[in-house]
Amino acid sequence: MVKYQRIQKMIFKFLEDNGPMNTRRIYEHINDNDKHGIQITALSNVLSKNPEFVQAHTERVKSMTLSSYTLIVWQANKDDS
């Protein structure tokens, strides 16, 4: 994914510095700190298809309308193999 190399480096550094984060927090961090930002679907593809990132677990989040949804929590894969 050459197109998103800059974003991948930004995500990896963010996860290394702050520990595991959910997809929404990563999305907000990128869009707050990058000139061009990224769409949530593109971010999901970058996270899921890149071996540098692994799913830690999922968490349920309640919305203002009392419904809930699941977010994936990601962490940096520090395994060099």
Buried (B, 14 or more C-beta within 10 A) or exposed (E): EEEBEEBBEBBBEBBEEEEBBBBBBBBEBBBEEEEEBBEEEBBBBBBEEBEBBBEBEEEEEEEEEEEEEEBBBBBBBEEEE
